[in-house]
């Protein structure tokens, strides 16, 4: 699992996705896709040719999402505080 500290992320790296139930606005230009929605509709919402940085405030859900999306072939990175 690839991981990066929130302070090291910048929008040139790829798309930042906040999976909290309510958007946390921790970075500019982010996408908010709640945890359950990204797991169920990833094939409709994500492109396997793009890089995604997955964040949640607690870290547990984002780790789980990154692990699952990696299995499906997405280029995803876990973002931690």
Helices and strands as residue ranges (DSSP letters): E 2-5, G 6-8, E 15-18, E 31-32, H 35-45, E 51-55, H 60-71, E 75-80
